[in-house]
């Protein structure tokens, strides 16, 4: 399979169609679930889809070392390439690496203003004109998350970025409000354009769209996460 076919047939295309054509620049999307369900895998697949299209991605991790993040990209890309019999695997992989920057922050050690300053320097002074910012491992329980996300949203609009976060929900049965929106993220509602819950089933992990731009609980998103490979697939 050629790279163009892989892009066209990616289940990410179905995700984009289901959320008004995609997340789009200046907006924040959140992949939420309890711990260990597959949030990082989804974020990496969203990032890889952008990289395959020749776009640049900044991946910020608050919990994982750079080498661990790199292994996520390598393992998922290798699995995708193997399943789709991707041609020119090595050349394509080299191109993806050139368009990706991975940054690590200790959440307790830096302010959101310092993080935004570092990202702005990367995009502006560093000339790394990314289209997507991935933020994994951010702890929404630390307080003032609404204010912090609002600042990231402002920066995303300024830099022309779309931003995807992961959010870990506590407990086997996370607290949700009447609109199925996680209570943990209630202070961030205005800043979040798209919210997707990952819900474990017997043999797979189901995607549920809770917020799609201006809509709450739209029609079912027919996507799942394979419980073994953690690859996104159609139901």
LUMSE-932310 format. One line per 8 residues: number of its first residue (from 1); their letters; for each residue x negated, y, z of N, C-alpha, C, CB. Coordinates in steps of 0.02 Angstrom, whole numbers, plus 32768, in hexadecimal, padded with zeros to 4 digits. Each point is the difference from the previous one (the first is absolute). Glycine has a CB too. Example, Ala and Ser with C-alpha at 12.3 -4.5 7.8 and 13.67 -1.06 7.14 Angstrom:
<rs>
1 = AS = 7D6C,7EE4,8186,802D,803B,8000,7FD3,803C,8000,805F,7FC5,803E ~ 7FB3,8070,7F9E,7FD6,803B,8003,8027,8037,8025,7FC5,7FE0,7F94
</rs>
This chain:
<rs>
1 = XXXXXXXX = 7FD6,7FC4,8000,802A,803C,8000,7FD4,803F,8000,805C,7FC1,803D ~ 7FB9,8070,7F9C,7FDD,803F,7FFE,8014,802B,803C,7FFA,7FFA,7F83 ~ 7FDB,8036,808E,800F,802C,8039,8042,8024,7FF7,7F85,800E,8013 ~ 8089,8008,7FB0,803E,8025,7FF3,803E,7FD5,800D,7FC3,8043,7FAB ~ 8038,7F7C,8047,8037,7FD3,800E,800A,7FF6,804B,7FEA,7FC6,7F93 ~ 7FDD,8035,8090,8003,7FF9,8049,8023,803B,8020,7F96,7FBC,7FFC ~ 805B,8080,7FEB,8020,803D,801A,804B,7FFF,7FF1,7F93,8040,7FF1 ~ 807E,7FB0,7FD0,8045,8002,7FEB,802C,7FCD,8024,7FD9,8027,7F91
9 = XXXXXXXX = 800A,7F9F,807F,8026,7FCA,801F,7FFB,7FFF,804C,7FEE,7FBF,7F99 ~ 7FEF,8072,8083,7FF8,8003,8048,8043,800B,8022,7F8B,802D,7FF2 ~ 8082,7FB0,8046,803E,800D,8026,8003,8047,801C,8003,7F87,801D ~ 7FC5,809C,7FE2,8000,8046,8016,802D,802A,7FD1,7F8B,7FF4,8030 ~ 807C,7FF5,7F90,802C,8024,7FD2,8049,7FFD,8019,7FB2,7FE5,7FA0 ~ 8061,7FE1,807A,8044,7FF9,801C,8008,802C,803D,8007,7F8B,7FD4 ~ 7FC6,8078,8055,8002,802B,803C,800A,8048,7FEB,7FB5,7FB1,803E ~ 8025,8066,7F8F,8006,8045,7FE8,8047,800F,7FE7,7F86,7FFF,7FE2
17 = XXXXXXXX = 8095,7FD3,7FF7,8044,8009,7FE6,8033,8005,8038,7FE0,7FC2,7F99 ~ 8013,801B,809E,802F,7FFD,8038,7FFD,803E,802C,7FF7,7F85,7FFD ~ 7FD2,80A1,7FFF,7FFA,803C,802A,7FF8,803E,7FD4,7FCA,7FBB,805C ~ 8067,804D,7F77,8004,803C,7FD6,7FC1,800D,7FD7,804E,802F,8054 ~ 7F96,7F9B,7F91,7FC6,8007,7FD5,7FBD,7FFF,8023,8049,803F,7FB6 ~ 7FB8,7FB7,808B,7FC1,7FFE,8026,7FFF,8031,8039,7FC7,7FDB,7F9A ~ 8005,8023,808E,7FFA,802D,8039,7FF4,8048,7FEA,7FD3,7FA1,8044 ~ 7FFE,8068,7F8D,7FF0,8041,7FE1,7FD6,802D,802D,806A,7FF7,7FBF
25 = XXXXXXXX = 7F70,8034,8021,7FD1,802D,8023,8024,802E,8031,7FB5,7FFB,7F9C ~ 802A,8010,809D,801B,802B,8034,802E,7FDD,8031,7FF8,805B,7FB0 ~ 8012,7F64,8047,802D,7FDA,802B,7FDB,7FCB,8029,805A,8014,7FAE ~ 7FC4,7FDA,8089,7FE5,7FCC,802C,802E,7FC4,8001,7FC8,8057,8047 ~ 801C,7F6E,7FAE,8024,7FC1,8007,7FE3,7FD8,8039,801A,8000,7F85 ~ 8010,7FD8,809C,7FEA,7FD8,8039,8015,7FB7,7FF6,8007,8065,804C ~ 7FCA,7F6E,7FBD,800E,7FB8,8002,7FFE,7FEC,804A,7FCE,7FEA,7F8B ~ 806B,8001,8090,8005,7FF3,8048,8013,7FB8,800E,8021,8077,8012
33 = XXXXXXXX = 7FC2,7F6D,8022,8012,7FBD,8017,7FDE,7FF4,8042,800E,7FD5,7F89 ~ 8002,7FF4,8097,7FD9,7FEE,803B,7FBB,7FE7,7FEA,806A,7FE3,8040 ~ 7F6B,8014,7FEF,7FB9,7FF0,7FF2,7FFA,7FBE,7FDB,7FDF,803F,8066 ~ 7FF2,7FC0,7F6A,7FEE,7FC2,7FDE,8030,7FE8,7FCA,7FC9,7FE4,8066 ~ 8061,8048,7F80,8032,7FEC,7FCF,7FE9,800B,7FB8,8057,801A,8054 ~ 7F79,8013,7FA1,7FE7,8009,7FBC,7FFC,8047,7FE7,802E,7F93,7FEB ~ 7FD4,809D,8044,8000,8047,7FEC,7FC0,8012,7FD9,8046,801B,8064 ~ 7F80,7FD0,7FB5,7FC2,8011,7FDF,7FFD,7FE3,7FB9,7FC7,8004,806F
41 = XXXXXXXX = 8052,7FBF,7F89,8001,7FE1,7FBE,802A,8029,7FD0,7FF1,7F90,8035 ~ 8049,8088,7FE1,802B,8028,7FD4,7FDD,8041,7FEE,8066,7FCE,8035 ~ 7F7B,8054,7FFC,7FDD,803E,7FF1,7FC8,7FF6,7FCE,801C,8029,8073 ~ 7FBE,7FA1,7F95,7FC9,7FF2,7FD2,801A,7FF2,7FBA,7FBC,7FD2,805F ~ 807C,800B,7F9C,801D,7FF2,7FBE,801A,8040,7FDE,801E,7F8D,8027 ~ 7FFE,809F,8000,8015,8041,7FE5,7FC3,8027,7FE8,8064,8002,804D ~ 7F66,7FFC,7FD9,7FC3,8022,7FED,7FE2,7FE1,7FC1,7FEB,801D,8078 ~ 8012,7FA0,7F85,7FE4,7FDE,7FC6,8027,8010,7FC0,7FD8,7FA4,804B
49 = XXXXXXXX = 8069,8063,7FBC,8029,8011,7FC5,7FEB,8044,7FE5,8060,7FBD,802E ~ 7F93,8073,7FFE,7FE9,8042,7FEA,7FBA,7FFC,7FE1,8046,8036,805A ~ 7F8E,7FA3,7FC6,7FBC,7FF9,7FE7,7FFF,7FE0,7FBB,7FD7,7FF7,8076 ~ 8053,7FD7,7F7F,8003,7FDF,7FBF,8016,8031,7FC9,801A,7F94,803A ~ 800C,809F,7FDA,8016,8032,7FD0,7FCD,8038,7FF6,8075,7FE6,8020 ~ 7F50,8012,7FFF,7FCB,8031,7FF7,8003,803B,802F,7FFD,7FDD,7F8C ~ 802F,801F,80A5,8007,8037,8031,7FD1,7FF4,803C,8078,8012,7FDC ~ 7F7D,8023,8049,7FD3,7FFC,803A,8029,7FF9,8040,7FAA,8045,7FC3
57 = XXXXXXXX = 8039,7F97,806D,8022,7FF1,803F,7FD1,800D,803B,8049,7FAA,7FC7 ~ 7FD0,8077,806D,7FDD,8006,8040,8024,7FD4,8032,7FD9,8077,7FE6 ~ 8002,7F5C,8039,801C,7FD3,8032,7FE3,8011,8044,800D,7FA4,7FAA ~ 801E,8072,8084,7FEC,8011,8044,8016,7FC9,802F,8008,807C,7FE7 ~ 7FCA,7F6A,8041,8011,7FCD,8031,7FEF,8019,8046,7FEB,7FA5,7FAB ~ 8044,8051,8082,7FF5,8013,8046,7FEC,7FC4,802B,8052,805C,7FF2 ~ 7FB2,7F68,7FF3,7FF3,7FC4,8028,7FCB,7FD2,7FE3,8074,8008,8025 ~ 7F85,7FF6,7F9A,7FD4,7FCE,7FE1,7FBF,8020,7FE7,8065,7FBE,7FDF
65 = XXXXXXXX = 7F65,801D,8028,7FBF,8014,7FE5,8003,8000,7FB4,7FC4,7FD2,8066 ~ 8012,8057,7F7B,8000,8006,7FB7,7FF8,7FBC,7FDE,7FD1,8073,800C ~ 8003,7F64,800D,7FF3,7FBF,7FE1,803F,7FD4,8001,7F88,8007,8022 ~ 80A0,8000,8013,803E,7FD9,8005,8033,8019,7FCD,7FEA,7FEC,807A ~ 801A,8055,7F7C,802E,801C,7FCF,7FEB,7FEA,7FBA,8016,8063,804B ~ 7FA9,7FA0,7FA7,7FE7,7FEB,7FBF,8013,7FB7,7FF2,7FA1,8051,800A ~ 805A,7F84,8028,8011,7FBA,7FF7,804A,7FF7,7FEE,7FA6,7FE1,8051 ~ 8086,804A,7FCB,8046,7FFE,7FEE,8009,800D,7FB5,801F,8027,8075
73 = XXXXXXXX = 7FC0,800D,7F73,8005,8011,7FB9,7FE5,7FC8,7FD4,7FF5,8079,801D ~ 7FD1,7F6D,7FF5,7FE1,7FCB,7FD8,802B,7FC1,7FFE,7F90,802F,801C ~ 808A,7FBD,801E,8027,7FC2,8003,8042,8006,7FDA,7FCC,7FE8,806F ~ 8056,8050,7F99,8041,8009,7FDE,7FF6,8008,7FB5,802F,8035,8068 ~ 7F9E,7FF2,7F84,7FF3,8008,7FB8,7FED,7FBD,7FE1,7FDC,8077,8013 ~ 7FFB,7F62,800F,7FEB,7FBF,7FE6,803C,7FD1,7FF8,7F8F,800F,8036 ~ 809E,7FF2,7FFB,803B,7FD6,7FFD,802E,8015,7FC6,7FF9,7FEE,807C ~ 8010,8054,7F7C,8029,8019,7FC9,7FE1,7FED,7FBD,8026,805F,8048
81 = XXXXXXXX = 7F99,7FAA,7FB2,7FDD,7FF1,7FC1,8004,7FB6,7FEF,7FB3,8061,8015 ~ 8046,7F75,801E,8002,7FB8,7FF5,8046,7FEA,7FEB,7FA5,7FF1,8055 ~ 808E,8029,7FCC,8045,7FEC,7FF1,8015,8017,7FBA,801A,8005,807A ~ 7FCD,8035,7F71,8014,801B,7FC0,7FCD,7FF4,7FC8,803F,8056,803F ~ 7F8B,7F85,7FD2,7FCC,7FF1,7FCF,7FE7,8041,7FDF,8032,7F8E,7FEC ~ 7FBA,80A1,803D,7FED,8042,7FE9,7FBE,7FFE,7FD9,803C,8032,8061 ~ 7FC4,7FEC,7F64,7FC4,8004,7FD7,7FD1,8037,8019,8041,7FD4,7F9D ~ 7F7E,8023,8056,7FCD,8032,8012,8003,8011,804A,8005,802F,7F8B
89 = XXXXXXXX = 8002,7F9E,809E,8009,8007,8048,7FC9,802B,801F,8037,7F90,8002 ~ 7F8A,8060,7FEF,7FC7,8023,801F,7FFE,804A,7FEE,7FC2,7F96,7FFE ~ 8048,8079,7FC3,7FFE,8046,7FEA,8037,8029,8020,7FCE,7FDC,7F93 ~ 806E,8006,8071,8039,8023,801E,7FF3,800C,804B,804E,7FCC,7FAB ~ 7F97,8002,8076,7FF2,8006,8048,7FCE,8039,800D,8016,7F86,800E ~ 7FB6,807F,7FC9,7FCF,8036,8008,8021,8044,7FF9,7FA6,7FB4,7FD4 ~ 8088,8052,7FFD,8022,8040,7FF5,802C,8013,803B,7FFE,7FEA,7F87 ~ 8021,7FE4,8099,802A,800E,803A,7FD7,801B,803A,804F,7FA5,7FDB
97 = XXXXXXXX = 7F78,803D,8031,7FD6,8014,8038,7FEA,8048,7FF9,7FD8,7F89,800C ~ 8019,808D,7FB7,7FE9,8044,7FF4,8036,8034,8011,7FB4,7FD4,7FA7 ~ 808A,8018,8054,8037,802F,800A,801F,7FFB,8046,8017,7FF9,7F87 ~ 7FC7,7FE6,80A7,801B,7FF7,8043,7FCE,8019,8034,8043,7F9D,7FD9 ~ 7FD7,8088,8058,7FD7,8015,8039,8023,7FE7,8040,7FD4,8068,7FC2 ~ 8004,7F7A,806B,801B,7FE8,803F,7FE3,8029,8039,800D,7F8B,7FD1 ~ 801E,808F,805A,7FEC,8028,8039,8019,7FE2,8041,8000,8067,7FB7 ~ 7FD7,7F9D,807D,8014,7FE7,8042,8003,8039,8032,7FCB,7F91,7FE6
105 = XXXXXXXX = 8069,806F,8043,8005,8030,8037,8016,7FDC,803F,801C,805D,7FAF ~ 7FCA,7FBA,808A,8019,7FEA,8041,8036,8032,8014,7F91,7FC8,8023 ~ 80AC,8021,7FE3,8038,802E,8009,7FF8,802C,803E,8048,7FAE,7FC7 ~ 7F9C,8036,806E,7FF8,8026,803E,7FC9,8033,7FFC,802A,7F9D,803D ~ 7FA9,805C,7F91,7FC4,802A,7FFE,8007,803D,7FD2,7FBF,7F9B,8018 ~ 8076,8066,7FBE,8007,8037,7FD1,8047,801C,8001,7FA6,7FCE,7FB8 ~ 8060,8071,8036,8043,801E,7FFB,8019,7FF9,7FB8,7FE5,8052,805D ~ 805B,7FB8,7F99,801A,7FFD,7FBC,7FE3,8037,7FD5,8069,7FCD,802C
113 = XXXXXXXX = 7F87,806D,7FF2,7FE2,8036,7FDA,7FBA,7FEC,7FE6,8040,8054,8045 ~ 7F9B,7F87,7FE4,7FBE,7FE9,7FEB,8005,7FCD,7FC8,7FD5,8015,8074 ~ 805D,7FC0,7F91,800A,7FCD,7FCC,8013,8022,7FBE,8024,7FAC,8056 ~ 800B,8082,7FAC,8015,8024,7FC4,7FC5,8026,7FE2,8076,800A,802D ~ 7F60,8014,7FFE,7FC5,8025,7FE9,7FD1,7FD1,7FDA,800A,8050,8061 ~ 7FEC,7F73,7FB9,7FD5,7FD0,7FDF,801D,7FE9,7FBD,7FD7,7FDA,8070 ~ 806A,801C,7F8E,8021,7FEC,7FC2,7FFD,8038,7FCD,804B,7FB4,8041 ~ 7FC0,8089,7FD5,7FFE,8039,7FD2,7FBA,8008,7FE3,805B,803A,8042
121 = XXXXXXXX = 7F72,7FBC,7FE7,7FBB,8004,7FE8,7FF3,7FCA,7FCC,7FDB,8031,806F ~ 803F,7F93,7F9D,7FF7,7FC9,7FD1,8021,8011,7FBC,7FFD,7FAE,8061 ~ 803F,806C,7FA2,8026,800E,7FC2,7FE5,803E,7FDD,8065,7FCA,8033 ~ 7F8F,806B,7FF2,7FEC,803F,7FE2,7FB5,8006,7FF5,8062,8034,8037 ~ 7F79,7FD2,8000,7FB6,8007,7FF9,7FE0,7FC2,7FE2,8000,804C,8062 ~ 801B,7F79,7FB0,7FE3,7FC2,7FE6,8017,7FEE,7FBB,7FF9,7FDA,8073 ~ 803A,8048,7F74,8017,7FF4,7FBC,8022,7FBD,7FF6,7FA6,8048,7FDC ~ 8070,7F99,805C,8021,7FBE,7FFA,804C,800C,7FFD,7FA2,7FC5,8040
129 = XXXXXXXX = 8077,8045,7F83,8047,8013,7FF6,802D,7FC3,8003,7FDC,8062,7FBA ~ 8030,7F88,8083,802A,7FC4,800A,8049,8010,7FF4,7FAD,7FD4,8053 ~ 8078,7FF9,7F9A,8049,8006,7FF8,8025,7FE2,803B,7FF2,7FFD,7F84 ~ 7FEB,7FD8,80A2,8021,7FDB,8036,7FD4,7FFE,803E,803C,7FBB,7FAB ~ 7FE4,804E,808E,7FDF,7FFA,8041,8021,7FC7,8026,7FE2,807C,8003 ~ 7FF7,7F54,8011,8018,7FC7,8028,7FE9,800B,8048,7FFD,7FB0,7F9C ~ 8031,804B,8094,7FEE,8009,8047,8017,7FC2,8026,8009,807F,7FF8 ~ 7FC8,7F59,801E,8010,7FC1,8022,7FE8,8001,8048,7FF8,7FC4,7F92
137 = XXXXXXXX = 8031,8021,809A,7FEC,7FF9,8046,800D,803D,802C,7FAB,7FB3,7FD8 ~ 8077,807F,800E,8011,803A,8028,8031,7FEC,8037,7FEC,804D,7F9D ~ 8006,7FC9,80A0,802A,7FEF,803A,8034,8036,800C,7FA1,7FBF,8034 ~ 809E,8032,7FBA,8036,8032,8006,8018,8008,8048,8022,7FE4,7F8D ~ 7FC4,7FF4,80A2,8014,8007,8046,7FD9,8035,8025,801F,7F88,7FFE ~ 7FAE,8095,7FE2,7FD4,802F,8022,8020,8044,800E,7FA2,7FC6,7FCA ~ 8098,8047,801A,8022,8040,800D,7FF1,8035,7FCB,7FFA,7FE5,8078 ~ 8035,8049,7F81,7FFB,8037,7FD0,7FF6,7FE8,7FB8,7FD0,8046,805B
145 = XXXXXXXX = 8048,7F7D,7F97,7FF7,7FE5,7FBD,8026,8028,7FCC,7FF2,7F8F,8032 ~ 8047,808D,7FE1,8026,8028,7FD1,7FD9,803C,7FE8,8067,7FDB,8038 ~ 7F78,8048,7FF6,7FD7,803B,7FED,7FC5,7FEB,7FD5,8022,8039,806B ~ 7FBF,7F8F,7FA6,7FC6,7FE9,7FDA,8014,7FED,7FB9,7FCB,7FD8,806A ~ 806C,8004,7F8F,8016,7FEC,7FBE,8014,803C,7FD6,8027,7F93,802F ~ 7FF5,809F,7FF1,8013,803D,7FDB,7FC2,8022,7FE3,8064,8010,804C ~ 7F65,7FEF,7FD8,7FC2,801E,7FE7,7FE4,7FD7,7FC6,7FE8,802E,8073 ~ 801D,7F90,7F92,7FE9,7FD5,7FC9,802C,800A,7FC2,7FD5,7FAB,8053
153 = XXXXXXXX = 806C,805D,7FB8,802D,800D,7FC7,7FEF,8041,7FDE,805A,7FBF,803B ~ 7F97,8075,7FEB,7FEC,8040,7FE3,7FC1,7FF8,7FD6,8033,803D,8061 ~ 7F9D,7F9E,7FBB,7FC2,7FF4,7FDB,800D,7FD8,7FC1,7FBF,8004,806B ~ 806D,7FCA,7F99,8010,7FD6,7FC6,801D,802B,7FC8,8014,7F9E,804C ~ 8018,8091,7FC7,801D,802D,7FCD,7FCB,802C,7FE1,806C,7FFF,803F ~ 7F66,8019,7FEB,7FCA,802C,7FE8,7FD1,7FDB,7FD1,8007,8040,806B ~ 7FE9,7F81,7FA6,7FCE,7FDA,7FDA,801F,7FD5,7FC9,7FB9,7FFF,8065 ~ 8089,7FFD,7F97,8020,7FD7,7FCD,7FFA,7FB6,800E,7FEA,8059,7FAF
161 = XXXXXXXX = 801A,7F95,8091,7FF8,7FBA,8014,8043,7FE2,8014,7F8C,8018,8027 ~ 807D,7FA7,7FCD,8034,7FDB,8021,7FDE,7FD9,8039,804A,7FF8,7F96 ~ 7FD8,8002,80A3,7FE1,7FE3,803C,8029,7FC5,8019,7FD0,8071,801E ~ 800E,7F57,7FEB,8020,7FC5,801C,7FE1,7FF0,8044,801A,7FD3,7F8C ~ 800F,8028,80A8,7FEB,7FEC,8043,8019,7FBA,8010,8002,8078,8024 ~ 7FDC,7F68,800B,801C,7FC5,8021,8015,8015,8046,7FB7,7FAF,7FBD ~ 807C,8030,805D,8017,800F,8044,8011,7FBD,8023,802E,8072,7FDD ~ 7FB1,7F83,805B,800C,7FC2,8026,8037,800A,8033,7F88,7FDF,7FF0
169 = XXXXXXXX = 80AC,7FF8,800D,8039,8003,802D,7FF8,7FCC,8037,804A,802A,7FA3 ~ 7FC0,7FEA,809A,7FF5,7FD3,8039,8039,7FCE,8007,7FBF,805B,803A ~ 802F,7F69,7FDF,8032,7FCE,8011,8017,7FD6,7FC6,8023,804B,8058 ~ 7FFB,7F7B,7FB7,801A,7FD4,7FCC,803E,801E,7FDF,7FD3,7F9E,803F ~ 8052,808B,7FE6,803B,8022,7FE5,7FF7,804B,8009,804B,7F9C,801B ~ 7F94,8086,7FB6,7FF3,8048,8005,803F,8029,800B,7F9C,7FF0,7FB7 ~ 805E,8046,806F,803A,802B,800D,8010,8029,7FC2,7FE3,8005,807A ~ 805C,7FF5,7F6E,8017,8024,7FC6,803E,8029,8012,7FD1,7FA7,7FB3
177 = XXXXXXXX = 8038,8093,802E,803C,8027,800D,803A,7FE8,7FD5,7FB8,8063,801F ~ 807E,7FC0,7FE1,803C,7FEA,7FDC,7FF6,7FFE,7FB4,8044,802F,805D ~ 7F8A,7FF7,7F8B,7FF0,8000,7FB9,7FC8,7FCF,7FEE,8024,8077,7FFC ~ 7FCA,7F5E,8033,7FCB,7FCE,7FF6,7FBB,8020,7FFF,8051,7FBA,7FC0 ~ 7FAA,8084,8057,7FC1,8025,8001,7FDC,7FF2,8043,802F,805A,7FB3 ~ 7F91,7F94,804B,7FDB,7FF0,803E,7FFF,803C,8030,7FBA,7FAF,7FC0 ~ 8059,8044,807F,8000,8034,8033,7FBA,801E,8008,805F,7FC6,803C ~ 7F6E,8011,7FBC,7FBB,8017,8005,7FF1,803A,7FD2,7FDF,7F8D,801F
185 = XXXXXXXX = 8043,8075,7FA7,7FF1,8032,7FCD,8033,8038,7FFD,7FC9,7FA7,7FC0 ~ 8064,805E,8072,8036,8031,7FFD,7FE7,8048,7FFA,8045,7FB2,8043 ~ 7F82,805E,7FDC,7FE6,8044,7FFB,7FE1,800F,7FBC,7FEB,7FFC,807A ~ 800D,7FD0,7F5D,7FE0,8008,7FBF,8032,7FFD,7FC7,7F9A,7FCE,802F ~ 80A6,802C,7FE0,8033,7FF5,7FCD,7FFC,8033,7FC8,8049,7FCF,8057 ~ 7FB0,8071,7FBA,8000,8034,7FCD,7FC3,7FFD,7FD2,8040,8047,8050 ~ 7F89,7F9E,7FCA,7FC2,7FFE,7FD8,7FFC,7FC1,7FD5,7FC8,8042,8058 ~ 805F,7F8B,7FB8,7FFD,7FC1,7FDC,8033,8000,7FC8,7FDA,7FC4,8068
193 = XXXXXXXX = 800E,8033,7F5A,802C,7FFD,7FC6,801A,7FBA,7FF3,7FC3,8060,7FD0 ~ 8012,7F6E,803B,8012,7FBA,7FF4,7FEA,7FD6,803C,7FF6,800F,7F82 ~ 8038,7FC8,8097,7FEF,7FD1,8036,8016,7FBA,7FEC,800C,805C,8056 ~ 7FC5,7F76,7FAD,800E,7FBA,7FEF,7FEF,7FD4,803C,7FE9,8016,7F85 ~ 8046,7FC1,8090,7FF5,7FCF,8035,7FED,7FBE,7FE2,8053,803B,804B ~ 7F7C,7FA3,7FD4,7FEF,7FBC,7FEE,8020,7FD2,8033,7F92,8024,7FC9 ~ 809A,7FB1,8021,8025,7FD5,802E,7FF1,7FB6,7FF1,805B,8058,8009 ~ 7F87,7F85,8027,7FEE,7FB9,7FF5,803D,7FD3,7FFC,7F95,8015,803B
201 = XXXXXXXX = 806D,7FC1,7F91,8033,7FCD,7FF9,7FDD,7FBB,8007,8047,804B,7FB3 ~ 7FDE,7F80,803F,7FE5,7FBD,800A,7FC2,7FF3,7FD5,8073,7FD9,801D ~ 7F91,8039,7FA2,7FCA,7FEF,7FD2,7FDF,803C,7FDF,803A,7F95,7FED ~ 7FDD,80A7,8023,7FE4,803C,7FE0,800D,803C,802C,8010,7FCE,7F8D ~ 7FD7,806C,805E,800A,803F,8024,8028,802E,7FD3,7F94,7FF3,8043 ~ 80A5,8024,7FD4,802E,8027,7FD6,7FF3,804B,8006,8056,7FA5,800D ~ 7FB0,807E,7FBB,7FFB,8049,7FFF,8046,801E,8008,7F98,7FFA,7FB6 ~ 8070,8033,807A,803F,8024,8008,7FF3,804B,7FFE,8030,7FA1,8044
209 = XXXXXXXX = 7FEE,8081,7F8B,7FF8,8048,7FFC,8031,8021,8030,7FD9,7FF9,7F88 ~ 800E,802B,80A9,802A,8022,8031,800D,8048,7FEB,7FD2,7FB7,805B ~ 7FFB,8069,7F8A,8008,8044,7FE7,7FE1,8005,7FBB,7FFF,802F,8075 ~ 8026,7FEC,7F5C,7FE9,800A,7FBB,800C,8049,7FEF,8018,7F88,7FDF ~ 7FB6,80A1,8030,8005,8048,7FF6,803D,801A,8025,7FC7,7FF8,7F8E ~ 806E,801D,8051,8039,801C,8024,8034,7FCD,8015,7FED,8065,7FC2 ~ 8008,7F5B,802E,8033,7FCD,800F,7FE9,7FD4,803A,8024,8001,7F89 ~ 800C,7FED,80A2,7FF3,7FD0,8035,8021,7FBE,7FEE,7FFA,805C,8056
217 = XXXXXXXX = 7FE0,7F6D,7FB5,8018,7FBC,7FF2,801F,7FF9,7FBB,8015,7FF5,8079 ~ 7FC2,8016,7F52,8019,7FF7,7FBC,8009,7FB6,7FF0,7FC7,806B,7FDE ~ 8045,7F85,7FE3,8009,7FBA,7FEC,7FC2,7FD7,800F,8050,8024,7FA8 ~ 7FBA,7F9B,8062,7FCA,7FD3,8013,7FC7,8001,7FCD,8053,7FB7,803A ~ 7F70,804A,7FE0,7FC4,7FFD,7FD6,7FED,7FB7,7FF7,7FD9,8072,8029 ~ 802B,7F75,7F9B,7FF5,7FB9,7FF4,7FB6,7FEF,7FFA,8070,7FFA,7FC7 ~ 7F6D,8012,806F,7FB9,7FF0,8004,7FF2,7FD9,8040,7FE2,8067,7FBE ~ 7FE9,7F71,803F,7FEC,7FDA,803B,7FB4,7FFC,8002,806B,7FBD,7FFE
225 = XXXXXXXX = 7F7C,8030,803B,7FB9,7FF4,8009,7FF7,7FB5,800B,7FEB,8075,8031 ~ 7FED,7F6C,7FA4,7FF3,7FB9,8008,7FDD,7FF4,8043,7FF9,7FF0,7F82 ~ 8022,7FE5,80A8,7FE5,7FF7,8043,7FBA,7FE1,8000,8074,7FF3,8028 ~ 7F7A,7FEA,7FA1,7FBE,7FE0,7FFD,7FCB,802D,7FE1,803A,7F92,7FF8 ~ 7FD7,808C,7FCF,7FCE,8029,7FDD,8005,8049,8012,8004,7FAF,7FA4 ~ 8035,8067,807A,800E,8046,8010,8002,802C,7FC2,7FCA,7FEE,806E ~ 8046,7FF4,7F59,8008,8026,7FC2,804A,8014,7FF8,7F9E,7FC2,7FCB ~ 806E,8079,801A,8044,8018,7FF3,801B,7FD9,7FC4,7FE6,8074,802F
233 = XXX = 8059,7F77,7FD8,8021,7FDB,7FCA,804A,8012,7FFE,7FAD,7FA0,800A ~ 8074,8052,7FBF,8048,800A,7FFA,8025,7FC7,8020,7FF0,8042,7F96 ~ 804A,7FCC,8089,8029,7FCB,801F,8028,7FDC,7FCB,8007,8041,806B
</rs>
